Amino acid sequence: MPFGKKQVFLPNFRIGLLRASHLPPNFAQFIVPLNFTKLDLKDYLYHAYGVKVLSVRSYVVQQKVKRIKNLEEPRREWYRPRAIKKMTIELERPFVYPAEPTDLSPCVYL
């Protein structure tokens, strides 16, 4: 295949790995989009990272009702922020979180 002709498919979603210290080493927790299914996460982790998942548990966390204070108008408006979907997976092998960074100063690349 000629150079530069291979198709690359990038995902159009974001997944966040949560540092959950209350879980055993063979479990990991993620924040995923609301339309994500258990099979989507399992397939993504296997094909992107080669991680075999034994089971997946998912739940949706509703956010607290918040109030918008508009300084120009005396009325108040209430709204509920978008819900958050969390998935907890059981891994075939234990997972060790990387060490937390100690130096949080901005990096300068030359």
HELIX and SHEET records of a PDB file:
HELIX    1   1 LYS A   38  TYR A   49  1                                  12    
SHEET    1   A 4 GLY A  16  LEU A  18  0                                        
SHEET    2   A 4 PHE A  27  VAL A  32 -1                                        
SHEET    3   A 4 ILE A  84  LEU A  91 -1                                        
SHEET    4   A 4 VAL A  53  VAL A  61 -1                                        
SHEET    1   B 2 LYS A  66  LYS A  69  0                                        
SHEET    2   B 2 ARG A  76  TYR A  79 -1                                        
END                                                                             
